[in-house]
Amino acid sequence: MPLRNLLQLLLSSFLLVSCGKKEPKETNLVTFPLKGEVVALDTANSRITISHEEIPNYMMAMTMPFKVKNPALFKGVSVGDSVICTLAVSRTESWLETMRVIGKGEKPQTLAPGDVQLRHLYQPGETLPDEPLTNQDGTNIHLNNFSGKALALTFIYTRCPLPDFCIRMSNNFAKIQKALSKDRSLDGKWHLLSISFDPKFDTPSVLKDYAKTYGANFTTWDFATGSRTSIARLAGGLDLTFAEDEGLIQHNLRTVLLDKEGKLVRVVNGNDWSVDDITNGIVELSRR
C-alpha cells in the first residue's frame, strides 16, 4: 500500500478528533518490531532517540525520539548500541514497550567547544521574523496579518505517522478552537496557526484536506507553509529542528503564544502540554 494511503487510513482509523466525548487513553493498540541504533538518551524526559530501520507497512527508516514509560529500559543502554524494540501505538500515543541490546556501540566522541554552533533563541517580548507563508487557500500571509489578536502557532507536517507528534498537535488545536469558539466575547480576538515544514508535499490543497480531518474553521485557524529557508529562519530561534529522513521528517515539537502586538509570550517544548493551559493562555492574552 502506498505510504500516503496508509497514513490516511491510520488517520481515519486511529485518530479522529474528539467531539466533546472522552476518548479512551489506549484503544486500538497495535505493536511493531523496531530495530535500530540508539542516537540519544534523555532520562529526564523519558525519551530514547533511535535511528531505526523501516517498519514494513507503517513507517520508513528514520531517526525519531520515542517515549519510554518503563525507566528500566534505560538500564544497560548506551548511545551507539544496536537494539531491538517493540513499538506500541495506541489511538493517542506511542512508546517503546520493550528494548533489548543486541550489539554494543563505540563510545561517542565529545564535541570540542569550537564544534558547538550557537544560535540566538527568541526571548519573551521579542518579535518573530515576519516570514512569508502560504495558507490552505493559496493566500500569501504573514504573522503580522494577525496583529491585534492573540496567536497560538505550532509546527506540523501532514504525513507525520505517530499519534503523539503532529497528530496530537492538530488534535489539541482542534480542541482549543472548539473551546474558544464557545465564548462569543472573544470573537475576533484570537487565532490559531499550524505551520508545515514540508512545503514540497504540503501544498495548499493538501493542507486544506488535512485541516478538514480536524474540523478546522478557517475563520480562526489557518494551515500554512513557506519556503524551507523561511521556515528554517522562523524555527531556528524557537530551537525547532527538522530534517528530511528517508521520505519522512525527523523533528521535535514547539508550540508558541504571541500577544496582540505579535510579541513572544511563551514557547512550549514537546507534546505534554495541557489543552486547558494553552486555551487559558490565549484567553488571557485576548482580553488584555
C-alpha positions as CSV (number, residue, x, y, z in Angstrom):
1,M,0.0,0.0,0.0
2,P,1.4,3.5,-0.9
3,L,2.6,5.4,2.2
4,R,0.1,8.3,1.7
5,N,-2.8,5.9,1.6
6,L,-1.5,4.0,4.6
7,L,-1.2,7.3,6.6
8,Q,-4.7,8.4,5.6
9,L,-6.0,5.0,6.8
10,L,-4.2,5.4,10.1
11,L,-5.6,8.9,10.5
12,S,-9.1,7.8,9.9
13,S,-9.0,4.6,12.0
14,F,-6.8,5.8,14.9
15,L,-7.0,9.5,15.1
16,L,-10.5,11.0,14.8
17,V,-10.8,14.3,16.6
18,S,-12.8,14.2,19.8
19,C,-16.2,15.9,19.5
20,G,-16.8,16.5,23.2
21,K,-16.6,12.8,24.0
22,K,-13.9,11.4,26.3
23,E,-11.6,9.1,24.3
24,P,-10.1,6.0,26.0
25,K,-6.4,6.6,26.6
26,E,-5.4,3.3,25.0
27,T,-7.6,1.9,22.3
28,N,-6.8,0.0,19.1
29,L,-3.4,-0.8,20.5
30,V,-1.0,-2.3,17.9
31,T,2.7,-3.2,18.2
32,F,5.5,-3.2,15.7
33,P,9.0,-4.7,15.9
34,L,11.6,-1.9,15.7
35,K,15.4,-2.4,15.1
36,G,18.0,0.4,15.0
37,E,20.8,2.3,16.7
38,V,20.5,4.4,19.8
39,V,21.3,8.1,19.0
40,A,20.4,9.8,22.2
41,L,19.2,9.0,25.8
42,D,17.1,11.5,27.6
43,T,16.2,10.1,31.0
44,A,14.8,13.4,32.3
45,N,12.1,13.5,29.7
46,S,11.8,9.7,29.3
47,R,12.9,9.7,25.6
48,I,15.2,7.4,23.6
49,T,16.1,8.6,20.1
50,I,16.7,5.7,17.7
51,S,17.9,5.6,14.1
52,H,15.7,2.7,13.0
53,E,15.1,0.5,10.0
54,E,11.9,0.6,8.0
55,I,8.8,-0.7,9.8
56,P,7.0,-2.5,7.0
57,N,3.5,-1.2,6.2
58,Y,3.9,1.6,8.8
59,M,6.9,3.9,8.8
60,M,10.0,4.4,6.7
61,A,13.5,4.2,8.1
62,M,14.2,7.4,10.0
63,T,15.5,8.8,13.3
64,M,12.9,9.5,16.0
65,P,12.7,10.2,19.7
66,F,10.4,7.6,21.3
67,K,8.6,7.8,24.7
68,V,9.7,5.4,27.4
69,K,7.2,4.5,30.1
70,N,9.3,1.9,31.9
71,P,12.6,3.5,33.3
72,A,14.2,0.1,33.4
73,L,14.6,0.3,29.6
74,F,17.4,2.8,30.1
75,K,19.4,0.3,32.1
76,G,22.5,-1.0,30.3
77,V,21.8,1.0,27.2
78,S,24.3,3.5,25.7
79,V,24.5,5.8,22.7
80,G,25.6,3.8,19.7
81,D,24.1,0.5,20.9
82,S,22.1,-1.6,18.4
83,V,18.7,-2.5,19.8
84,I,15.6,-4.5,19.0
85,C,12.4,-2.9,20.4
86,T,8.7,-3.3,20.5
87,L,6.9,0.0,19.5
88,A,3.4,0.2,20.9
89,V,1.0,2.6,19.2
90,S,-2.4,3.4,20.6
91,R,-5.0,5.8,19.4
92,T,-3.4,8.7,21.2
93,E,0.2,7.9,21.9
94,S,3.2,5.7,21.1
95,W,6.0,4.3,23.2
96,L,8.7,1.7,23.5
97,E,7.3,-1.3,25.3
98,T,10.4,-3.4,25.3
99,M,14.0,-3.0,24.3
100,R,17.0,-5.4,24.1
101,V,20.6,-4.5,23.3
102,I,21.9,-6.8,20.5
103,G,25.3,-5.0,20.0
104,K,27.4,-2.5,21.9
105,G,28.5,0.6,20.0
106,E,31.6,2.6,20.3
107,K,31.9,5.4,22.9
108,P,30.7,8.6,21.2
109,Q,33.3,11.4,20.8
110,T,32.9,14.5,22.9
111,L,32.5,17.7,21.0
112,A,35.0,20.4,21.5
113,P,33.6,23.9,22.4
114,G,34.5,25.1,18.9
115,D,32.4,22.4,17.3
116,V,29.2,23.7,19.0
117,Q,27.2,26.1,16.9
118,L,25.5,28.8,18.9
119,R,22.2,30.3,17.8
120,H,20.1,33.1,19.1
121,L,16.9,31.9,20.7
122,Y,13.9,34.2,20.8
123,Q,13.1,35.7,24.2
124,P,9.8,36.8,25.6
125,G,9.0,40.3,24.4
126,E,10.8,39.8,21.0
127,T,9.0,39.8,17.7
128,L,9.4,36.7,15.5
129,P,10.6,37.1,11.9
130,D,7.7,38.0,9.6
131,E,8.4,35.3,7.1
132,P,6.1,34.9,4.1
133,L,3.7,32.0,4.2
134,T,1.0,30.5,2.1
135,N,-2.2,29.2,3.6
136,Q,-4.6,26.4,2.7
137,D,-6.4,28.8,0.3
138,G,-3.2,29.6,-1.5
139,T,-3.3,33.1,0.0
140,N,0.0,34.8,1.0
141,I,0.1,35.6,4.7
142,H,2.5,36.9,7.3
143,L,2.5,36.8,11.1
144,N,1.7,40.5,11.1
145,N,-1.7,39.7,9.5
146,F,-2.8,38.5,12.9
147,S,-1.8,41.8,14.6
148,G,-4.5,42.7,17.2
149,K,-5.2,39.1,18.0
150,A,-3.6,36.6,20.4
151,L,-1.9,34.0,18.3
152,A,-1.0,30.4,19.1
153,L,1.1,28.6,16.5
154,T,2.5,25.2,16.2
155,F,4.5,23.2,13.6
156,I,3.4,20.0,11.9
157,Y,3.6,18.1,8.6
158,T,0.6,16.1,7.3
159,R,2.4,12.8,6.7
160,C,3.6,12.5,10.3
161,P,2.6,8.9,11.3
162,L,2.8,9.0,15.1
163,P,-0.2,9.9,17.2
164,D,1.7,11.8,19.8
165,F,3.6,14.1,17.4
166,C,1.9,16.2,14.8
167,I,-1.4,14.4,15.1
168,R,-1.5,15.3,18.8
169,M,-0.7,19.0,18.0
170,S,-3.5,19.2,15.5
171,N,-5.9,17.3,17.8
172,N,-5.1,19.7,20.6
173,F,-5.6,22.8,18.4
174,A,-9.0,21.4,17.3
175,K,-10.0,21.2,20.9
176,I,-8.7,24.7,21.6
177,Q,-10.6,26.1,18.7
178,K,-13.8,24.4,19.9
179,A,-13.4,25.7,23.4
180,L,-12.6,29.3,22.4
181,S,-15.4,29.4,19.9
182,K,-17.9,29.0,22.6
183,D,-17.0,32.3,24.2
184,R,-18.5,35.0,21.9
185,S,-16.9,37.8,23.9
186,L,-13.6,36.6,22.4
187,D,-14.8,36.9,18.7
188,G,-12.1,38.4,16.5
189,K,-9.5,38.5,19.3
190,W,-7.6,35.2,18.7
191,H,-6.3,32.9,16.0
192,L,-4.5,29.6,15.6
193,L,-1.8,28.8,13.0
194,S,-0.4,25.4,12.1
195,I,2.8,25.7,10.0
196,S,4.1,22.8,8.0
197,F,7.8,22.3,7.4
198,D,7.1,20.0,4.4
199,P,6.3,22.5,1.6
200,K,7.1,20.0,-1.2
201,F,4.3,17.8,-0.1
202,D,2.0,20.0,1.9
203,T,0.6,22.1,-0.9
204,P,-2.5,24.4,-0.1
205,S,-4.9,21.6,-1.3
206,V,-3.2,19.0,0.9
207,L,-3.3,21.3,3.9
208,K,-7.0,22.1,3.3
209,D,-7.9,18.4,3.2
210,Y,-5.8,17.7,6.3
211,A,-7.4,20.6,8.1
212,K,-10.9,19.2,7.3
213,T,-9.9,16.0,9.1
214,Y,-9.7,18.0,12.3
215,G,-12.9,20.0,11.7
216,A,-10.9,23.3,11.3
217,N,-12.8,26.5,10.9
218,F,-10.6,28.7,8.7
219,T,-12.0,31.8,10.2
220,T,-9.9,31.3,13.3
221,W,-7.4,28.6,12.3
222,D,-5.0,28.7,9.3
223,F,-2.8,26.0,8.0
224,A,0.2,27.3,6.1
225,T,3.7,26.6,4.8
226,G,6.5,28.5,3.2
227,S,9.9,28.0,1.6
228,R,12.3,25.8,3.5
229,T,14.5,28.9,4.1
230,S,11.7,30.9,5.6
231,I,10.5,28.1,7.8
232,A,14.1,27.5,9.0
233,R,14.6,31.1,9.9
234,L,11.3,31.1,11.8
235,A,12.0,27.8,13.5
236,G,15.7,28.4,14.4
237,G,15.1,30.8,17.1
238,L,12.5,28.5,18.7
239,D,15.0,25.7,18.8
240,L,12.8,23.7,16.5
241,T,14.7,21.3,14.4
242,F,13.6,19.3,11.3
243,A,15.3,17.3,8.6
244,E,14.2,15.0,5.8
245,D,14.9,11.4,6.6
246,E,14.0,8.7,4.0
247,G,10.9,10.4,2.8
248,L,9.6,11.5,6.2
249,I,10.8,14.2,8.5
250,Q,12.7,13.9,11.8
251,H,11.6,16.8,14.1
252,N,10.9,18.0,17.6
253,L,7.9,20.0,18.7
254,R,7.3,23.6,19.6
255,T,4.0,25.5,20.4
256,V,4.2,29.3,20.7
257,L,2.0,32.0,22.1
258,L,2.2,35.6,20.8
259,D,0.4,38.6,22.2
260,K,-1.8,41.1,20.2
261,E,1.4,43.0,19.2
262,G,3.0,39.9,17.8
263,K,5.5,39.7,20.6
264,L,6.6,36.3,22.0
265,V,5.0,35.4,25.3
266,R,5.8,31.7,25.6
267,V,7.4,28.8,23.9
268,V,6.2,25.3,24.9
269,N,8.5,22.3,24.2
270,G,7.3,18.8,23.4
271,N,3.9,17.3,23.3
272,D,2.9,17.0,27.0
273,W,1.2,20.4,27.3
274,S,-2.3,20.8,28.5
275,V,-5.1,21.9,26.2
276,D,-6.6,23.8,29.1
277,D,-3.3,25.6,29.8
278,I,-2.9,26.9,26.3
279,T,-6.5,27.8,26.0
280,N,-6.4,29.8,29.2
281,G,-3.2,31.5,27.9
282,I,-5.0,32.6,24.7
283,V,-8.0,33.8,26.7
284,E,-5.8,35.9,29.0
285,L,-3.9,37.4,26.0
286,S,-7.2,38.1,24.1
287,R,-8.6,40.1,27.0
288,R,-5.6,42.4,27.5
